[in-house]
Amino acid sequence: MADLRLIQARCIAPAALLLSSGLLSPRATAWLCNSPAKRERCSEYSLKSDFRGKDLTKEPPRSPKTRVGGYAILGRTIDKCRALLWGNIGEYHFDCPLDNMLFGFKGIKGDDFKAFVETGASDDEIAKWVDRNGTPKSEEKKRAWSEEMLKVNPYQDPEKRDWYVEQLQPLGLDPKTTPLFDWLETDDKVSYKKAA
């Protein structure tokens, strides 16, 4: 930490360049950029402007229907992972059962995914990393899996049925006909509408 203090004391620009090259973690950068003036200089020198992602205390992550690199769920997983790294994940959870639907399909681990996201990778770079790691999948398999994910309905699983009914009831949604992704989208909208 002493080396980082020296960088901070002399000039924030080299630290920002280290961040953009992936050599500093978000936590170290948050420490380095701990005042408004320093944050401004960090962002001025940052080469990866989308690294911070969304503040999930103020807005929801992307819909699980949004595809990144051909994968459903991936955009939402990226948003939650970045928010976790920056400390603004709010009520969301990274490496949750939804994220693990994607991780299980690809045969990758949440910790490995998080370590790569922490480098400051863009959405496109993360999608390419997912392609390269775990079990190889053709474009057709990715497309078929993503289409199948759109139809997933926990109501059809007897072990999850009661839980799903309980989640959808306050929203006025029919658990028998509402797929998981539709519930998540509706819940996001209602949650942030209340907060506004």
C-alpha positions in Angstrom: 0.0 0.0 0.0 2.9 2.3 0.6 3.8 2.3 -3.2 0.2 3.3 -4.0 0.4 6.2 -1.5 3.6 7.4 -3.3 1.8 7.2 -6.6 -1.1 9.1 -5.2 1.1 11.8 -3.6 3.1 12.5 -6.7 0.6 12.2 -9.5 -2.7 10.5 -10.0 -2.3 10.1 -13.8 0.1 7.1 -13.6 -2.3 5.4 -11.2 -5.1 5.9 -13.6 -3.0 4.5 -16.4 -2.2 1.5 -14.3 -6.0 1.1 -13.7 -6.8 1.2 -17.4 -4.1 -1.3 -18.1 -5.7 -3.7 -15.6 -2.8 -3.5 -13.1 -4.8 -2.0 -10.3 -7.9 -3.5 -8.8 -11.1 -1.5 -8.4 -10.6 -1.4 -4.6 -7.1 0.1 -5.0 -8.4 2.6 -7.5 -11.3 3.6 -5.3 -8.7 4.2 -2.6 -6.5 6.2 -5.0 -9.4 8.2 -6.3 -11.0 9.1 -2.9 -11.7 12.8 -3.5 -13.8 14.6 -6.2 -10.7 16.2 -7.8 -8.8 12.9 -7.8 -11.8 11.0 -9.2 -12.1 13.5 -12.0 -8.4 13.0 -12.9 -8.8 9.3 -12.7 -11.7 9.3 -15.1 -9.9 11.8 -17.3 -7.0 9.4 -17.8 -9.0 6.1 -17.7 -9.0 4.3 -21.0 -11.8 2.0 -20.1 -14.8 4.2 -19.4 -17.3 1.4 -19.1 -15.2 -0.4 -16.4 -17.3 1.0 -13.5 -20.6 -0.1 -15.0 -23.9 0.6 -13.4 -24.6 1.7 -9.9 -27.1 -0.9 -8.9 -28.2 1.2 -6.0 -29.7 3.7 -8.5 -30.6 1.6 -11.6 -31.2 -2.1 -12.4 -28.8 -4.3 -14.2 -29.5 -5.2 -17.8 -32.3 -7.6 -18.5 -31.3 -11.3 -18.6 -32.8 -11.2 -22.1 -30.1 -8.9 -23.3 -27.4 -10.9 -25.1 -23.7 -10.1 -24.9 -21.6 -12.1 -27.2 -24.6 -14.2 -28.1 -25.2 -15.2 -24.4 -28.4 -14.5 -22.5 -27.8 -13.5 -18.9 -24.2 -12.3 -19.6 -25.0 -8.6 -19.7 -26.8 -8.8 -16.3 -24.0 -10.9 -14.8 -21.4 -8.3 -16.0 -23.4 -5.5 -14.5 -23.7 -7.2 -11.1 -20.0 -8.3 -11.0 -18.8 -4.7 -11.8 -21.2 -3.3 -9.2 -19.9 -5.8 -6.6 -16.3 -4.8 -7.4 -17.1 -1.1 -7.0 -19.2 -1.5 -3.9 -22.6 -0.4 -5.4 -24.4 -3.7 -5.9 -27.3 -2.8 -3.7 -29.8 -5.7 -3.2 -28.4 -7.8 -6.1 -26.1 -10.8 -5.8 -23.3 -11.9 -8.1 -22.6 -15.6 -8.6 -26.3 -16.3 -7.8 -28.4 -19.1 -9.2 -29.1 -17.0 -12.4 -25.5 -16.3 -13.0 -24.7 -20.0 -12.4 -27.1 -21.0 -15.2 -24.6 -19.3 -17.5 -21.5 -20.4 -15.7 -22.8 -24.0 -15.6 -23.6 -23.9 -19.4 -20.0 -22.8 -20.1 -18.3 -24.7 -17.3 -16.7 -21.7 -15.8 -16.5 -20.5 -12.2 -17.8 -17.2 -10.8 -14.4 -16.4 -9.1 -12.6 -16.8 -12.4 -15.1 -14.6 -14.2 -14.9 -12.0 -11.4 -11.1 -12.0 -11.6 -11.3 -11.3 -15.4 -13.9 -8.5 -15.0 -11.7 -6.9 -12.3 -9.0 -6.3 -15.0 -11.2 -3.6 -16.5 -12.3 -5.7 -19.5 -15.1 -4.3 -21.8 -18.3 -6.3 -22.5 -16.8 -7.5 -25.7 -13.6 -8.7 -24.0 -15.6 -10.4 -21.3 -17.7 -12.2 -23.9 -14.6 -13.4 -25.7 -13.1 -14.6 -22.4 -16.3 -16.6 -21.8 -16.0 -18.1 -25.3 -12.4 -19.1 -24.7 -12.9 -20.6 -21.2 -14.8 -23.6 -20.0 -16.6 -25.9 -22.4 -16.5 -24.7 -26.0 -19.9 -23.9 -27.5 -20.8 -23.2 -31.1 -22.8 -20.2 -32.1 -25.7 -22.5 -32.7 -25.5 -24.0 -29.2 -25.2 -20.5 -27.7 -28.3 -19.4 -29.6 -30.3 -22.5 -28.7 -29.3 -22.3 -25.0 -30.2 -18.6 -24.9 -33.6 -19.3 -26.5 -34.2 -22.0 -24.0 -33.3 -19.7 -21.1 -36.1 -17.3 -22.2 -38.6 -20.0 -21.5 -37.4 -21.1 -18.1 -40.2 -21.0 -15.5 -39.5 -22.1 -11.9 -43.1 -22.9 -11.4 -42.5 -26.0 -13.4 -40.1 -27.3 -10.8 -42.1 -28.7 -7.8 -39.2 -27.7 -5.4 -39.3 -24.1 -6.5 -43.0 -23.7 -7.1 -44.0 -22.3 -3.7 -41.1 -19.8 -3.7 -41.9 -18.6 -7.2 -45.6 -18.1 -6.4 -44.6 -16.1 -3.4 -42.3 -13.8 -5.5 -44.8 -13.2 -8.3 -48.0 -12.7 -6.2 -47.2 -9.1 -5.0 -46.5 -8.2 -8.6 -49.8 -9.5 -9.9 -48.1 -12.0 -12.2 -49.3 -15.5 -13.0 -46.6 -17.9 -12.0 -47.9 -20.6 -14.3 -47.3 -18.4 -17.4 -44.6 -16.0 -16.4 -41.1 -17.0 -17.4 -38.2 -16.2 -15.0 -36.8 -13.5 -17.1 -40.1 -11.7 -17.4 -40.5 -11.8 -13.6 -36.9 -10.4 -13.2 -37.6 -7.5 -15.6 -40.9 -6.7 -13.9 -39.4 -6.9 -10.4 -36.5 -4.5 -11.5 -39.0 -1.9 -12.9 -41.2 -2.1 -9.8 -38.3 -1.9 -7.3 -36.7 1.2 -9.0 -40.1 2.9 -9.4 -40.6 2.6 -5.6 -37.1 4.0 -5.0 -37.7 7.0 -7.3 
